[in-house]
Amino acid sequence: MPPTDLTGLPAVIELRQYTLRPGRRDELVALFDREFIEPQEELGMIVLGQFRDLDDPDRFVWLRGFRDMTARHRGLTDFYGGDVWARHGPRANDTMIDSDDVLLLRPLPTGSGFTCSPSGRPADGAPAPDRFVDATLWSFPPGRQDGIALIRDGLLPVLLETGPAPLALLITEHAHNDFPRLPVRSGENVVAILTSYPDETAHRRHLTDVRAHPLARGELLPAIEREQTAAPRRLRLAPTGRSLIS
């Protein structure tokens, strides 16, 4: 069965960060890219991106998309109850120390989500692309929208003015996690922006230009800092050979 084409459609997205046993990340990457992508997409999910965390050699980060929460429950039930996971899941789990660092997210506003399609995925064995992906996560108090509005209406236009357009702008999906076998972090109020660059130098140059922008320097960044509950978390990511996001 060919993968379901979900171009532009993932309305629910998991950002999954796994802590692995020392030295076993490449083993998991190879297993994941070979065995786990097409079987999930045949069940209506989309594997958006797989990454090596450049700040931790034992960290694997990936994103998975769903049409909606109903499709998420159905897809996860079918996949984790199916033959592929029965055959290969134990080996994958053996590489992991922790797999519960998961954020449930959704695009905001309309048109700010991922638009990649499985039809463009490189074949197994493709070399990793020479790209750098930044994922910046801001955390705000539960229930408060001011920080989200500052990023959506203020910082995002500055980012667009000074560098490449983000791949996606995501916020917390507050729907109940109805697949408790896979926990997600609760009580979160997060904004995530993912952006791709030719290399890390281009990313640093973009950050410098944003911080020097008069509106960002004088108003937006101080206002966001007042709203946030912790300093932004920045994930420095290197896509794997089969990642759609690169």
Protein Blocks (a to p, Z undefined) as FASTA:
>chain_A
ZZddfehkambdcdddddddehilmmmmmmmmmmmmmmmmmnopacfbdcddfkbckbcc
dddddfblmlmmmmmmmmmmmmklmmmmmmmmmmpmbfcbccddddddehiacfbdfklp
ccehiacdddddddddddddehiaklmmmmmmmmmmmmmmmmccdfbdcdddfbdcfblk
lccdehiacdddddddfblklmmmmmmmmmmpmklmmmmmmmmmmmpmbdcddddddddf
klmbZZ
